[in-house]
Amino acid sequence: MIDAGKCWKCKCQIWVPDELYHAAKASSAISIFCGYGHSGVFRDGPTEVDKLRQERDRLAQQIAYKDDRIKQLREDAEAAGSRAAAARGQVTKIKNRVGHGVCPCCNRTFSDLARHMGTKHPTFTAEAAE
C-alpha cells in the first residue's frame, strides 16, 4: 500500500495498492476514491491530452500568424500596384504636356518645342496615351 496523499475535498488520508497507484499516476483516466467516496485523479504534470491540446493551440497560433502575414503582404502588393499606377499616370501627364510644347519645369509654352515635337517626334503623343 502506498500513501496517495489527502482527498482534495474532505482531506482524509488515502491509501491505495501499488499497482493502482502507478496506473493512476500514469493516466488521468483512472480515478481513485477516498474512504468517503470522493473521486480524484493524479495531476503531477500535463497529461498527454494536455500536451496535444497545447500543441494544437500553438499550431493554430502559427497558422493565424501566417494568415495575418499573407494578408499584410497582399495589402502591401496592392498598395505598391496603386503607387505604380499613380506614377505611370504622372509620367503620362508630363509626356502629354511636353508633347504640346509645355516645359515640365517652368510650365511655359515654347513654340519651338511644339514644332520640334511635331516634326521630329510625331508619334510621341500617341505613345504617351498607351
C-alpha positions as CSV (number, residue, x, y, z in Angstrom):
1,M,0.0,0.0,0.0
2,I,1.2,3.5,-0.9
3,D,0.2,6.7,0.7
4,A,-1.6,8.6,-2.1
5,G,-2.0,11.8,-0.2
6,K,-5.1,13.5,1.1
7,C,-8.5,13.8,-0.5
8,W,-9.0,17.1,-2.2
9,K,-12.4,17.5,-0.7
10,C,-12.5,16.1,2.8
11,K,-8.7,16.0,3.4
12,C,-8.8,12.4,4.7
13,Q,-5.7,10.2,4.1
14,I,-5.9,7.9,1.0
15,W,-4.0,4.6,0.8
16,V,-4.0,2.6,-2.5
17,P,-2.4,-0.6,-3.7
18,D,0.9,-0.2,-5.5
19,E,-0.4,-1.3,-9.0
20,L,-3.4,1.1,-8.8
21,Y,-1.1,4.0,-7.6
22,H,1.3,3.6,-10.5
23,A,-1.5,3.2,-13.0
24,A,-3.3,6.3,-11.7
25,K,-0.1,8.3,-11.8
26,A,0.5,7.3,-15.5
27,S,-3.0,8.2,-16.7
28,S,-5.5,10.8,-15.7
29,A,-8.3,8.5,-16.9
30,I,-8.0,6.3,-13.7
31,S,-9.8,7.7,-10.7
32,I,-9.1,6.8,-7.1
33,F,-11.6,7.2,-4.3
34,C,-11.2,8.2,-0.7
35,G,-13.0,6.4,2.1
36,Y,-15.9,8.8,1.9
37,G,-16.4,8.2,-1.9
38,H,-14.9,11.4,-3.3
39,S,-13.1,10.7,-6.6
40,G,-9.8,12.2,-7.6
41,V,-7.0,11.8,-10.2
42,F,-3.3,12.5,-10.0
43,R,-2.0,15.6,-11.7
44,D,1.7,15.8,-11.4
45,G,2.2,17.5,-14.8
46,P,0.5,17.9,-18.1
47,T,-1.2,14.7,-19.4
48,E,-0.8,13.5,-23.0
49,V,-4.2,15.2,-23.8
50,D,-2.9,18.4,-22.3
51,K,0.3,18.2,-24.3
52,L,-1.7,17.6,-27.5
53,R,-4.1,20.4,-26.8
54,Q,-1.1,22.8,-26.2
55,E,0.5,21.6,-29.5
56,R,-2.8,22.2,-31.3
57,D,-3.2,25.7,-29.8
58,R,0.4,26.5,-30.7
59,L,-0.1,25.4,-34.3
60,A,-3.4,27.3,-34.5
61,Q,-1.5,30.4,-33.4
62,Q,1.2,29.8,-36.0
63,I,-1.5,29.4,-38.7
64,A,-3.2,32.6,-37.6
65,Y,0.2,34.4,-37.7
66,K,0.9,33.1,-41.2
67,D,-2.6,34.2,-42.4
68,D,-2.1,37.7,-41.0
69,R,1.3,37.9,-42.7
70,I,-0.1,36.8,-46.0
71,K,-2.9,39.3,-45.7
72,Q,-0.3,42.1,-44.9
73,L,1.8,41.1,-47.9
74,R,-1.3,41.2,-50.2
75,E,-2.2,44.6,-48.9
76,D,1.4,45.8,-49.5
77,A,1.4,44.4,-53.0
78,E,-1.9,46.2,-53.8
79,A,-0.5,49.4,-52.4
80,A,2.6,49.0,-54.5
81,G,0.4,48.4,-57.6
82,S,-1.6,51.6,-56.8
83,R,1.6,53.6,-56.4
84,A,3.0,52.3,-59.7
85,A,-0.3,53.2,-61.4
86,A,-0.2,56.7,-60.0
87,A,3.4,57.1,-61.1
88,R,2.5,55.9,-64.6
89,G,-0.3,58.5,-64.7
90,Q,2.1,61.3,-63.7
91,V,4.6,60.2,-66.4
92,T,1.8,60.2,-69.0
93,K,0.7,63.6,-67.9
94,I,4.2,65.0,-68.2
95,K,4.7,63.4,-71.6
96,N,1.4,64.9,-72.8
97,R,2.4,68.4,-71.6
98,V,5.8,68.1,-73.2
99,G,4.2,66.8,-76.4
100,H,2.1,70.0,-76.5
101,G,5.2,72.2,-76.0
102,V,4.8,73.0,-72.3
103,C,8.1,72.9,-70.3
104,P,7.7,70.5,-67.4
105,C,9.9,72.7,-65.2
106,C,8.6,76.2,-65.7
107,N,5.2,75.4,-67.3
108,R,5.8,77.8,-70.2
109,T,4.9,77.1,-73.8
110,F,7.6,77.2,-76.4
111,S,6.6,77.3,-80.0
112,D,10.0,75.7,-81.0
113,L,9.4,72.8,-78.6
114,A,5.9,72.2,-80.1
115,R,7.3,72.5,-83.6
116,H,10.2,70.1,-82.8
117,M,7.9,67.6,-81.1
118,G,5.5,67.8,-84.1
119,T,8.2,67.4,-86.8
120,K,10.8,65.2,-85.1
121,H,8.6,63.1,-82.8
122,P,5.1,62.9,-84.4
123,T,4.1,59.7,-82.6
124,F,5.2,60.9,-79.2
125,T,1.6,61.9,-78.0
126,A,0.3,58.6,-79.3
127,E,2.9,56.7,-77.4
128,A,2.1,58.7,-74.2
129,A,-1.5,57.6,-74.3
130,E,-0.5,53.9,-74.2
